[in-house]
Amino acid sequence: DRAPDARVMESILLLRVDAGLSFFNAEYFKRFVLERSRSGDREIRAVILDGMSINDLDTTAVEALTEVVEELEKRGIQLHLTGLVGPVRDTIRYSGLYRRMGRKRFHASPHQAVLHLLRDWDRKDPEGERIEGYRESVEEDVKLSPGRSDTD
């Protein structure tokens, strides 16, 4: 609703959190992510959570995030986290969630997460050309500057 130029991506749900996650909003966060991932009009294979604005994560929020990961995995959906600040990354590491999810599900930006997912899906599908279609559809201001690769 806030980004009218945004395009729906095949099989990927991108959500952004604009607040800290703690005991007072952890249950709402969990319900919201799980409800949004049950999109009726398309199959969701991955949820990318842009956590750039998450500046705090308490133990209740870690528990809620863990429950989200578990519930999504039961449905065959991967959760990827992006843009987490140092203290939030530390909390996730200390909680064991980082080890449980695996390092390949943490990215610097939503763009990097999308590239990772599409590369992975294209590798598993010899006919897949998702990443090329994505690169062609990305607006100029999102594309990487000349001389840089998608992994920079």
DSSP file with accessible surface (Angstrom, degrees, kcal/mol):
  #  RESIDUE AA STRUCTURE BP1 BP2  ACC     N-H-->O    O-->H-N    N-H-->O    O-->H-N    TCO  KAPPA ALPHA  PHI   PSI    X-CA   Y-CA   Z-CA
    1    1 A D              0   0  209      0, 0.0     0, 0.0     0, 0.0     0, 0.0   0.000 360.0 360.0 360.0 -34.7    0.0    0.0    0.0
    2    2 A R        +     0   0  224      1,-0.2     3,-0.1     2,-0.1     0, 0.0   0.548 360.0  51.1 -87.7 -10.3    2.8    2.4    0.8
    3    3 A A    >   +     0   0   59      1,-0.1     3,-2.1     3,-0.0    -1,-0.2  -0.711  61.3 175.4-127.6  80.9    4.9    1.5   -2.3
    4    4 A P  T 3  S+     0   0  116      0, 0.0    -1,-0.1     0, 0.0    -2,-0.1   0.742  80.5  56.2 -62.2 -21.7    2.6    1.8   -5.3
    5    5 A D  T 3  S+     0   0  124     -3,-0.1    -2,-0.0     2,-0.1    -3,-0.0   0.534  82.0 115.5 -85.9  -5.9    5.5    1.1   -7.7
    6    6 A A    <   -     0   0   73     -3,-2.1     2,-0.4     1,-0.1    -3,-0.0  -0.328  56.7-144.3 -65.6 144.6    6.3   -2.2   -6.0
    7    7 A R        -     0   0  133     -2,-0.0     2,-0.3     0, 0.0    -2,-0.1  -0.899  16.2-114.2-111.4 144.4    5.8   -5.3   -8.1
    8    8 A V        -     0   0  114     -2,-0.4     2,-0.4     5,-0.0     5,-0.1  -0.553  32.7-145.6 -73.0 132.9    4.6   -8.7   -6.8
    9    9 A M  B >   -A   12   0A  49      3,-0.6     3,-1.2    -2,-0.3     2,-0.2  -0.860  23.1-102.2-104.2 140.1    7.4  -11.3   -7.1
   10   10 A E  T 3  S-     0   0  126     -2,-0.4    34,-0.1     1,-0.2     3,-0.1  -0.387  98.5 -13.6 -59.0 120.6    6.7  -14.9   -8.0
   11   11 A S  T 3  S+     0   0    7     32,-0.2    34,-2.7    -2,-0.2    35,-1.7   0.462 112.1 104.7  70.6   3.1    6.9  -17.0   -4.8
   12   12 A I  E <   -Ab   9  46A   3     -3,-1.2    -3,-0.6    32,-0.2     2,-0.5  -0.969  48.6-165.6-121.3 131.3    8.6  -14.4   -2.6
   13   13 A L  E     - b   0  47A  13     33,-2.5    35,-3.1    -2,-0.5     2,-0.6  -0.965   9.6-162.5-111.7 122.1    7.0  -12.3    0.1
   14   14 A L  E     + b   0  48A  90     -2,-0.5     2,-0.4    33,-0.2    35,-0.2  -0.932  11.9 178.0-109.5 121.1    9.0   -9.3    1.2
   15   15 A L  E     - b   0  49A  13     33,-3.0    35,-3.6    -2,-0.6     2,-0.4  -0.937  14.4-152.2-121.4 147.1    8.1   -7.7    4.5
   16   16 A R  E     - b   0  50A 149     -2,-0.4     2,-0.5    33,-0.2    35,-0.2  -0.964   4.7-150.1-120.8 135.8    9.7   -4.8    6.3
   17   17 A V        -     0   0   17     33,-2.2    36,-0.7    -2,-0.4    37,-0.1  -0.903   9.3-174.0-103.9 126.9    9.7   -4.2   10.1
   18   18 A D        +     0   0   92     -2,-0.5     2,-0.3    34,-0.1    -1,-0.1  -0.094  62.6  45.3-111.7  33.5    9.7   -0.6   11.1
   19   19 A A  S    S-     0   0   48     37,-0.1    37,-0.1     0, 0.0    34,-0.1  -0.980  90.1 -82.7-160.8 165.9   10.1   -1.1   14.9
   20   20 A G        -     0   0   16     -2,-0.3     2,-0.6    34,-0.2    37,-0.2  -0.363  43.0-127.1 -68.0 156.3   12.0   -3.0   17.6
   21   21 A L  B     +e   57   0B   4     35,-2.7    37,-1.5    -4,-0.1     2,-0.3  -0.954  47.4 136.6-110.6 124.0   10.6   -6.4   18.3
   22   22 A S    >>  -     0   0    8     -2,-0.6     4,-1.7    35,-0.2     3,-1.5  -0.849  67.6 -66.6-150.6-173.6    9.9   -7.1   22.0
   23   23 A F  T 34 S+     0   0  144      1,-0.3     4,-0.4    -2,-0.3    -2,-0.0   0.792 123.0  57.5 -54.2 -32.3    7.4   -8.7   24.3
   24   24 A F  T 34 S+     0   0  152      1,-0.2    -1,-0.3     2,-0.1     4,-0.1   0.743 123.2  19.6 -79.0 -19.5    4.7   -6.1   23.6
   25   25 A N  T <> S+     0   0   29     -3,-1.5     4,-2.7     2,-0.1    -2,-0.2   0.389  94.5  98.4-126.8   5.0    4.5   -6.7   19.8
   26   26 A A  H  X S+     0   0    2     -4,-1.7     4,-2.5     1,-0.2     5,-0.2   0.906  86.6  47.3 -63.0 -42.7    6.1  -10.1   19.3
   27   27 A E  H  > S+     0   0   99     -4,-0.4     4,-2.5     2,-0.2     5,-0.2   0.917 112.9  49.1 -67.3 -41.3    2.8  -12.0   19.1
   28   28 A Y  H  > S+     0   0  140      2,-0.2     4,-2.8     1,-0.2    -2,-0.2   0.938 111.1  50.9 -60.8 -45.9    1.4   -9.5   16.6
   29   29 A F  H  X S+     0   0   13     -4,-2.7     4,-2.5     2,-0.2     5,-0.3   0.937 110.7  48.7 -56.4 -48.5    4.5   -9.8   14.6
   30   30 A K  H  X S+     0   0   34     -4,-2.5     4,-2.3     1,-0.2     5,-0.2   0.947 113.7  45.4 -59.7 -49.8    4.3  -13.6   14.5
   31   31 A R  H  X S+     0   0  116     -4,-2.5     4,-2.7     1,-0.2     5,-0.2   0.910 112.6  52.3 -60.7 -43.2    0.6  -13.6   13.5
   32   32 A F  H  X S+     0   0   66     -4,-2.8     4,-2.6    -5,-0.2     5,-0.2   0.943 111.5  44.4 -60.5 -50.0    1.2  -10.9   10.8
   33   33 A V  H  X S+     0   0    1     -4,-2.5     4,-1.8     1,-0.2    -1,-0.2   0.936 116.0  47.1 -62.9 -45.3    4.1  -12.8    9.1
   34   34 A L  H  < S+     0   0   22     -4,-2.3     4,-0.4    -5,-0.3    -1,-0.2   0.907 114.0  47.2 -66.2 -39.7    2.2  -16.1    9.2
   35   35 A E  H >< S+     0   0  122     -4,-2.7     3,-1.3    -5,-0.2    -2,-0.2   0.931 112.4  48.9 -66.4 -45.4   -1.0  -14.6    7.9
   36   36 A R  H >< S+     0   0  126     -4,-2.6     3,-0.5     1,-0.3    -1,-0.2   0.826 105.0  59.3 -65.1 -29.8    0.7  -12.8    5.1
   37   37 A S  T 3< S+     0   0    4     -4,-1.8     7,-0.3     1,-0.3    -1,-0.3   0.578  90.6  72.7 -77.4  -6.4    2.6  -15.9    4.1
   38   38 A R  T <  S+     0   0  138     -3,-1.3    -1,-0.3    -4,-0.4    -2,-0.1  -0.188  71.1 170.1 -96.3  40.7   -0.7  -17.7    3.5
   39   39 A S    <   -     0   0   36     -3,-0.5     3,-0.4     1,-0.2     5,-0.2  -0.300  25.9-155.0 -56.4 128.1   -1.3  -15.7    0.3
   40   40 A G  S    S+     0   0   84      1,-0.2    -1,-0.2     3,-0.1     3,-0.1   0.716  86.1  55.0 -79.6 -20.0   -4.3  -17.2   -1.5
   41   41 A D  S    S+     0   0  132      1,-0.1     2,-0.3     2,-0.0    -1,-0.2   0.555 114.6  19.3 -96.5  -5.4   -3.4  -15.9   -4.9
   42   42 A R  S    S-     0   0   63     -3,-0.4     2,-0.6   -32,-0.0    -1,-0.1  -0.993  79.6-100.9-158.2 157.8    0.2  -17.3   -5.3
   43   43 A E        -     0   0  140     -2,-0.3     2,-0.6    -3,-0.1   -32,-0.2  -0.709  33.4-149.7 -83.9 122.0    2.5  -20.0   -3.8
   44   44 A I        +     0   0   12     -2,-0.6   -32,-0.2    -7,-0.3     3,-0.1  -0.832  25.4 166.6 -93.2 124.1    4.9  -18.5   -1.3
   45   45 A R        +     0   0   72    -34,-2.7    33,-2.0    -2,-0.6     2,-0.3   0.586  67.7  22.1-107.6 -19.7    8.3  -20.3   -1.2
   46   46 A A  E     -bc  12  78A   0    -35,-1.7   -33,-2.5    31,-0.2     2,-0.5  -0.992  57.3-154.1-151.3 142.7   10.3  -17.7    0.7
   47   47 A V  E     -bc  13  79A   0     31,-3.0    33,-2.9    -2,-0.3     2,-0.6  -0.980  12.5-159.8-114.8 126.2    9.6  -14.8    3.1
   48   48 A I  E     -bc  14  80A   0    -35,-3.1   -33,-3.0    -2,-0.5     2,-0.7  -0.947   5.0-160.2-105.8 122.0   12.3  -12.0    3.2
   49   49 A L  E     -bc  15  81A   4     31,-3.3    33,-2.4    -2,-0.6     2,-0.9  -0.910   7.2-150.6-106.5 110.4   12.1   -9.9    6.3
   50   50 A D  E     +bc  16  82A  19    -35,-3.6   -33,-2.2    -2,-0.7     3,-0.3  -0.731  21.3 173.5 -81.2 105.9   13.8   -6.6    5.9
   51   51 A G    >   +     0   0    0     31,-2.7     3,-1.9    -2,-0.9    34,-0.4   0.105  35.9 121.1-103.8  22.9   15.0   -5.9    9.5
   52   52 A M  T 3  S+     0   0  108      1,-0.3    -1,-0.2    32,-0.1   -34,-0.1   0.831  80.2  45.8 -55.9 -32.5   17.0   -2.7    8.8
   53   53 A S  T 3  S+     0   0   41    -36,-0.7     2,-0.8    -3,-0.3    -1,-0.3   0.432  83.1 108.4 -93.6   0.3   14.8   -0.8   11.2
   54   54 A I    <   +     0   0    6     -3,-1.9    31,-0.6     1,-0.2   -34,-0.2  -0.696  35.3 165.7 -78.6 112.3   14.8   -3.4   14.0
   55   55 A N        +     0   0  118     -2,-0.8     2,-0.3     1,-0.2    -1,-0.2   0.455  61.5  34.7-106.4  -3.2   17.0   -1.8   16.7
   56   56 A D        -     0   0   89    -37,-0.1   -35,-2.7    31,-0.0     2,-0.3  -0.992  53.5-179.5-152.2 143.8   16.0   -4.1   19.6
   57   57 A L  B     -e   21   0B   9     -2,-0.3   -35,-0.2   -37,-0.2     2,-0.1  -0.900  12.4-169.0-146.9 110.7   15.2   -7.8   19.9
   58   58 A D     >  -     0   0   39    -37,-1.5     4,-2.3    -2,-0.3     5,-0.2  -0.394  41.2 -93.8 -95.7 179.8   14.3   -9.3   23.3
   59   59 A T  H  > S+     0   0  105      1,-0.2     4,-2.3     2,-0.2     5,-0.2   0.861 124.1  54.2 -64.7 -34.4   13.9  -12.9   24.3
   60   60 A T  H  > S+     0   0   55      1,-0.2     4,-2.2     2,-0.2    -1,-0.2   0.918 110.0  47.7 -64.2 -41.2   10.2  -12.9   23.7
   61   61 A A  H  > S+     0   0    1    -40,-0.2     4,-2.8     2,-0.2    -2,-0.2   0.886 109.3  53.1 -67.5 -38.3   10.7  -11.6   20.2
   62   62 A V  H  X S+     0   0   13     -4,-2.3     4,-2.7     2,-0.2    -2,-0.2   0.924 109.2  49.9 -62.1 -42.3   13.4  -14.2   19.6
   63   63 A E  H  X S+     0   0  115     -4,-2.3     4,-2.4     2,-0.2    -2,-0.2   0.923 111.7  47.9 -61.5 -43.1   10.9  -16.9   20.7
   64   64 A A  H  X S+     0   0    4     -4,-2.2     4,-2.2     2,-0.2    -2,-0.2   0.921 112.0  49.6 -64.2 -42.4    8.3  -15.5   18.3
   65   65 A L  H  X S+     0   0    4     -4,-2.8     4,-2.6     2,-0.2    -2,-0.2   0.913 109.9  51.3 -63.3 -40.4   10.8  -15.4   15.5
   66   66 A T  H  X S+     0   0   33     -4,-2.7     4,-2.6     1,-0.2    -2,-0.2   0.920 109.4  50.2 -62.3 -41.8   11.8  -19.0   16.2
   67   67 A E  H  X S+     0   0   79     -4,-2.4     4,-2.7     2,-0.2     5,-0.2   0.877 109.1  52.1 -65.0 -37.1    8.1  -20.0   16.1
   68   68 A V  H  X S+     0   0    0     -4,-2.2     4,-2.8     2,-0.2     5,-0.3   0.944 109.9  48.7 -62.3 -47.7    7.8  -18.2   12.7
   69   69 A V  H  X S+     0   0    0     -4,-2.6     4,-2.6     1,-0.2    -2,-0.2   0.942 113.8  46.9 -57.2 -47.7   10.8  -20.0   11.3
   70   70 A E  H  X S+     0   0   79     -4,-2.6     4,-1.9     1,-0.2    -2,-0.2   0.923 114.2  45.9 -63.0 -45.4    9.4  -23.4   12.5
   71   71 A E  H  X S+     0   0   56     -4,-2.7     4,-1.0     2,-0.2    -1,-0.2   0.915 113.7  48.6 -66.8 -42.7    5.9  -22.8   11.2
   72   72 A L  H ><>S+     0   0    0     -4,-2.8     5,-2.8    -5,-0.2     3,-0.8   0.922 109.5  52.6 -62.7 -42.6    7.1  -21.5    7.8
   73   73 A E  H ><5S+     0   0   62     -4,-2.6     3,-1.8    -5,-0.3    -1,-0.2   0.876 102.4  58.8 -63.0 -35.1    9.4  -24.5    7.5
   74   74 A K  H 3<5S+     0   0  164     -4,-1.9    -1,-0.3     1,-0.3    -2,-0.2   0.817 109.3  45.8 -59.8 -29.9    6.5  -26.9    8.1
   75   75 A R  T <<5S-     0   0   70     -4,-1.0    -1,-0.3    -3,-0.8    -2,-0.2   0.284 123.5-106.1 -95.8   7.2    4.8  -25.3    5.1
   76   76 A G  T < 5S+     0   0   61     -3,-1.8     2,-0.4     1,-0.3    -3,-0.2   0.756  77.6 133.1  76.9  25.2    8.0  -25.5    3.0
   77   77 A I      < -     0   0    9     -5,-2.8     2,-0.3    -6,-0.1    -1,-0.3  -0.923  46.3-144.3-113.4 132.6    8.7  -21.8    3.2
   78   78 A Q  E     -c   46   0A  58    -33,-2.0   -31,-3.0    -2,-0.4     2,-0.5  -0.744   7.5-144.7 -92.9 142.8   12.1  -20.3    4.0
   79   79 A L  E     -c   47   0A   1     -2,-0.3     2,-0.4   -33,-0.2   -31,-0.2  -0.912  16.1-171.2-104.4 129.7   12.6  -17.2    6.1
   80   80 A H  E     -c   48   0A   0    -33,-2.9   -31,-3.3    -2,-0.5     2,-0.4  -0.973   8.1-152.2-119.9 137.1   15.5  -14.9    5.1
   81   81 A L  E     -cd  49 106A   3     24,-2.7    26,-2.5    -2,-0.4     2,-0.3  -0.895  14.9-173.7-111.4 139.0   16.5  -11.9    7.3
   82   82 A T  E     +cd  50 107A   0    -33,-2.4   -31,-2.7    -2,-0.4    26,-0.2  -0.935  54.0  12.3-132.4 153.2   18.2   -8.8    5.9
   83   83 A G  S    S+     0   0   15     24,-1.7     2,-0.2    -2,-0.3    25,-0.1   0.672  70.4 169.9  65.9  23.3   19.8   -5.6    7.1
   84   84 A L        -     0   0   15     23,-0.4    -1,-0.2    -3,-0.1   -32,-0.1  -0.471  30.6-126.5 -72.7 136.1   20.0   -6.6   10.7
   85   85 A V    >>  -     0   0   59    -31,-0.6     4,-2.6   -34,-0.4     3,-0.6  -0.359  31.4 -97.3 -76.6 160.8   22.1   -4.2   12.9
   86   86 A G  H 3> S+     0   0   22      1,-0.2     4,-2.8     2,-0.2     5,-0.2   0.861 119.7  48.4 -48.2 -53.9   24.9   -5.6   15.0
   87   87 A P  H 3> S+     0   0   83      0, 0.0     4,-2.1     0, 0.0    -1,-0.2   0.878 113.5  48.6 -61.4 -34.0   23.1   -5.9   18.4
   88   88 A V  H <> S+     0   0    2     -3,-0.6     4,-2.4     2,-0.2    -2,-0.2   0.928 111.3  49.7 -71.1 -42.4   20.2   -7.7   16.8
   89   89 A R  H  X S+     0   0  117     -4,-2.6     4,-2.5     1,-0.2    -1,-0.2   0.915 110.2  52.1 -59.7 -42.2   22.5  -10.1   14.9
   90   90 A D  H  X S+     0   0   68     -4,-2.8     4,-3.0    -5,-0.2     5,-0.2   0.924 108.6  49.5 -60.2 -45.6   24.3  -10.7   18.2
   91   91 A T  H  X S+     0   0   47     -4,-2.1     4,-1.9     1,-0.2     6,-0.2   0.917 111.3  49.7 -60.6 -42.0   21.0  -11.6   20.0
   92   92 A I  H  X>S+     0   0    2     -4,-2.4     6,-1.5     2,-0.2     5,-1.0   0.907 112.9  47.2 -65.2 -39.1   20.1  -13.9   17.1
   93   93 A R  H ><5S+     0   0  116     -4,-2.5     3,-1.3     1,-0.2     6,-0.2   0.953 111.9  49.0 -66.6 -48.0   23.5  -15.6   17.4
   94   94 A Y  H 3<5S+     0   0  196     -4,-3.0    -1,-0.2     1,-0.3    -2,-0.2   0.820 108.0  55.8 -62.2 -30.1   23.4  -16.0   21.2
   95   95 A S  H 3<5S-     0   0   56     -4,-1.9    -1,-0.3    -5,-0.2    -2,-0.2   0.657 111.3-119.8 -76.5 -16.6   19.9  -17.4   21.0
   96   96 A G  T <X5S+     0   0   16     -3,-1.3     4,-2.2    -4,-0.6    -3,-0.2   0.350  84.3 115.0  91.8  -5.2   21.0  -20.2   18.6
   97   97 A L  H  ><S+     0   0    4     -5,-1.0     4,-2.8    -6,-0.2     5,-0.3   0.884  71.2  56.3 -66.7 -36.3   18.6  -19.1   15.9
   98   98 A Y  H  > S+     0   0   52     -6,-1.5     4,-2.9     1,-0.2    -1,-0.2   0.944 110.2  44.7 -59.7 -47.5   21.4  -18.1   13.5
   99   99 A R  H  4 S+     0   0  196     -7,-0.3    -1,-0.2    -6,-0.2    -2,-0.2   0.911 113.7  50.9 -64.2 -40.9   22.8  -21.7   13.8
  100  100 A R  H  < S+     0   0  105     -4,-2.2    -2,-0.2     1,-0.2    -1,-0.2   0.913 117.6  37.6 -64.0 -43.6   19.4  -23.2   13.3
  101  101 A M  H  < S-     0   0   11     -4,-2.8    -2,-0.2    -5,-0.1    -1,-0.2   0.857 109.5-128.5 -76.6 -37.9   18.6  -21.1   10.2
  102  102 A G    ><  -     0   0   27     -4,-2.9     3,-1.8    -5,-0.3    -3,-0.1   0.178  21.1 -90.2  94.8 144.2   22.0  -21.2    8.7
  103  103 A R  G >  S+     0   0  169      1,-0.3     3,-1.7     2,-0.2    -1,-0.1   0.749 116.6  72.4 -62.7 -23.5   24.2  -18.4    7.5
  104  104 A K  G 3  S+     0   0  133      1,-0.3    -1,-0.3    -3,-0.1    -2,-0.1   0.556  90.6  61.1 -72.4  -2.6   22.7  -18.5    3.9
  105  105 A R  G <  S+     0   0   36     -3,-1.8   -24,-2.7    -7,-0.2     2,-0.4   0.268  89.4  80.7-105.7  11.4   19.5  -17.1    5.2
  106  106 A F  E <   +d   81   0A  38     -3,-1.7     2,-0.3   -26,-0.2   -24,-0.2  -0.977  59.0 173.1-119.3 129.7   21.0  -13.8    6.4
  107  107 A H  E     -d   82   0A  31    -26,-2.5   -24,-1.7    -2,-0.4   -23,-0.4  -0.920  41.4-125.2-137.0 158.1   21.7  -11.0    3.9
  108  108 A A  S    S+     0   0   82     -2,-0.3   -26,-0.1   -26,-0.2    -1,-0.1   0.828  93.6   4.3 -71.3 -33.0   22.9   -7.4    3.8
  109  109 A S  S  > S-     0   0   32    -27,-0.1     4,-1.9     1,-0.1     5,-0.2  -0.968  73.1-107.9-147.8 162.1   19.8   -6.3    1.8
  110  110 A P  H  > S+     0   0   24      0, 0.0     4,-2.7     0, 0.0     5,-0.2   0.895 119.2  58.2 -58.7 -38.8   16.5   -7.5    0.4
  111  111 A H  H  > S+     0   0   27      1,-0.2     4,-2.6     2,-0.2     5,-0.2   0.930 106.0  48.0 -56.8 -46.3   18.1   -7.3   -3.1
  112  112 A Q  H  > S+     0   0   34      1,-0.2     4,-2.4     2,-0.2    -1,-0.2   0.885 110.7  51.7 -64.0 -37.4   20.8   -9.7   -2.0
  113  113 A A  H  X S+     0   0    0     -4,-1.9     4,-2.6     2,-0.2    -2,-0.2   0.925 109.7  49.0 -64.8 -43.8   18.3  -12.1   -0.5
  114  114 A V  H  X S+     0   0    5     -4,-2.7     4,-2.9     2,-0.2     5,-0.3   0.942 111.4  49.7 -61.5 -46.3   16.2  -12.1   -3.8
  115  115 A L  H  X S+     0   0    0     -4,-2.6     4,-2.5     1,-0.2     5,-0.2   0.925 111.0  50.1 -58.2 -43.9   19.4  -12.7   -5.8
  116  116 A H  H  X S+     0   0   41     -4,-2.4     4,-2.3     2,-0.2    -1,-0.2   0.938 113.4  45.0 -59.6 -49.0   20.3  -15.6   -3.5
  117  117 A L  H  X S+     0   0    0     -4,-2.6     4,-2.9     1,-0.2     5,-0.2   0.938 114.2  47.2 -62.9 -47.6   16.9  -17.2   -3.8
  118  118 A L  H  X S+     0   0    8     -4,-2.9     4,-2.7     1,-0.2    13,-0.3   0.898 112.0  50.5 -65.5 -39.0   16.5  -16.8   -7.5
  119  119 A R  H  X S+     0   0   66     -4,-2.5     4,-2.2    -5,-0.3    -1,-0.2   0.932 112.6  47.7 -59.6 -46.5   20.1  -18.2   -8.1
  120  120 A D  H  X S+     0   0   30     -4,-2.3     4,-1.6    -5,-0.2    -2,-0.2   0.932 113.6  46.2 -62.2 -46.4   19.3  -21.2   -5.9
  121  121 A W  H  X S+     0   0   11     -4,-2.9     4,-0.9     1,-0.2    -1,-0.2   0.891 112.0  51.3 -65.4 -39.2   15.9  -21.8   -7.6
  122  122 A D  H  < S+     0   0   24     -4,-2.7     6,-0.4    -5,-0.2     3,-0.3   0.872 106.9  54.5 -65.5 -36.8   17.5  -21.5  -11.1
  123  123 A R  H  < S+     0   0  167     -4,-2.2    -1,-0.2     1,-0.2    -2,-0.2   0.880 110.4  46.0 -61.9 -38.1   20.2  -24.0  -10.2
  124  124 A K  H  < S+     0   0  140     -4,-1.6    -1,-0.2     1,-0.2    -2,-0.2   0.649 113.5  53.0 -79.9 -16.4   17.6  -26.5   -9.2
  125  125 A D    ><  -     0   0   55     -4,-0.9     3,-2.7    -3,-0.3    -1,-0.2  -0.915  69.0-161.6-123.3 102.0   15.6  -25.9  -12.3
  126  126 A P  T 3  S+     0   0  125      0, 0.0    -1,-0.1     0, 0.0    -4,-0.1   0.763  95.3  50.0 -55.9 -25.4   17.6  -26.2  -15.5
  127  127 A E  T 3  S+     0   0  162     -3,-0.1     2,-0.1     2,-0.0    -5,-0.1   0.506  87.0 123.4 -87.5  -5.7   15.0  -24.3  -17.4
  128  128 A G    <   +     0   0   17     -3,-2.7    -6,-0.0    -6,-0.4     3,-0.0  -0.318  25.1 162.8 -67.3 133.7   14.9  -21.5  -14.8
  129  129 A E     >  +     0   0  151     -2,-0.1     4,-1.8     2,-0.1     5,-0.2  -0.109  33.5 125.4-134.7  34.9   15.6  -18.0  -15.9
  130  130 A R  H  > S+     0   0   51    -12,-0.2     4,-2.5     1,-0.2     5,-0.2   0.894  70.3  53.2 -63.7 -43.5   14.2  -16.2  -12.8
  131  131 A I  H  > S+     0   0   15    -13,-0.3     4,-2.7     1,-0.2    -1,-0.2   0.900 108.7  49.2 -65.5 -37.1   17.3  -14.2  -12.0
  132  132 A E  H  > S+     0   0   91      2,-0.2     4,-2.2     1,-0.2    -1,-0.2   0.918 111.1  50.0 -66.9 -41.3   17.6  -12.8  -15.5
  133  133 A G  H  X S+     0   0   36     -4,-1.8     4,-1.4     2,-0.2    -2,-0.2   0.903 111.7  49.2 -62.4 -38.5   13.9  -11.8  -15.4
  134  134 A Y  H  X S+     0   0   30     -4,-2.5     4,-1.5     2,-0.2     3,-0.4   0.947 109.7  50.4 -65.4 -47.5   14.5  -10.1  -12.1
  135  135 A R  H  < S+     0   0   79     -4,-2.7     3,-0.3     1,-0.2    -1,-0.2   0.889 110.8  49.9 -59.3 -39.1   17.5   -8.2  -13.2
  136  136 A E  H  < S+     0   0  149     -4,-2.2    -1,-0.2     1,-0.2    -2,-0.2   0.814 112.8  47.1 -68.8 -29.5   15.6   -6.9  -16.3
  137  137 A S  H  < S+     0   0   50     -4,-1.4     2,-0.2    -3,-0.4    -1,-0.2   0.652  86.2 103.7 -89.3 -14.6   12.7   -5.8  -14.1
  138  138 A V  S  < S-     0   0   12     -4,-1.5     5,-0.1    -3,-0.3    -4,-0.0  -0.487  77.0-115.4 -73.1 133.6   14.7   -4.0  -11.4
  139  139 A E    >>  -     0   0   89     -2,-0.2     3,-1.7     1,-0.1     4,-1.5  -0.232  27.0-106.2 -65.5 157.3   14.6   -0.2  -11.8
  140  140 A E  T 34 S+     0   0  147      1,-0.3     3,-0.1     2,-0.2    -1,-0.1   0.851 117.0  57.4 -55.2 -39.0   17.8    1.6  -12.5
  141  141 A D  T 34 S+     0   0  134      1,-0.2    -1,-0.3     4,-0.0     4,-0.1   0.717 109.2  46.6 -71.4 -14.7   18.2    3.1   -9.0
  142  142 A V  T <4 S+     0   0   65     -3,-1.7    -1,-0.2     2,-0.1    -2,-0.2   0.746  92.0  96.7 -95.1 -26.1   18.1   -0.5   -7.5
  143  143 A K  S  < S-     0   0   82     -4,-1.5     2,-0.1    -3,-0.1    -8,-0.0  -0.251  85.4-101.4 -62.7 151.9   20.6   -2.0  -10.0
  144  144 A L        -     0   0   49      1,-0.1    -1,-0.1     4,-0.1     3,-0.1  -0.414  41.6-101.8 -73.0 149.8   24.2   -2.1   -8.9
  145  145 A S    >   -     0   0   64      1,-0.1     3,-1.6    -2,-0.1    -1,-0.1  -0.262  51.6 -78.5 -69.7 157.0   26.6    0.5  -10.2
  146  146 A P  T 3  S+     0   0  129      0, 0.0    -1,-0.1     0, 0.0     3,-0.1  -0.206 117.1  29.3 -56.1 143.0   28.9   -0.5  -13.1
  147  147 A G  T 3  S+     0   0   90      1,-0.3     2,-0.4    -3,-0.1    -2,-0.1   0.388  99.4 101.8  89.0  -4.8   32.0   -2.5  -12.1
  148  148 A R    <   -     0   0  126     -3,-1.6    -1,-0.3    -4,-0.1     2,-0.2  -0.877  61.4-140.0-111.8 148.7   30.3   -4.1   -9.2
  149  149 A S    >   -     0   0   53     -2,-0.4     3,-1.5    -3,-0.1    -4,-0.1  -0.535  29.5-105.0 -99.4 170.0   28.9   -7.6   -9.0
  150  150 A D  T 3  S+     0   0   28      1,-0.3   -35,-0.1    -2,-0.2    -1,-0.1   0.619 119.4  57.5 -68.0 -13.0   25.7   -8.9   -7.4
  151  151 A T  T 3         0   0  101    -36,-0.0    -1,-0.3     0, 0.0   -39,-0.0   0.472 360.0 360.0 -98.2  -0.8   27.8  -10.4   -4.6
  152  152 A D    <         0   0   94     -3,-1.5    -4,-0.0     0, 0.0    -8,-0.0  -0.352 360.0 360.0 -69.2 360.0   29.5   -7.1   -3.6
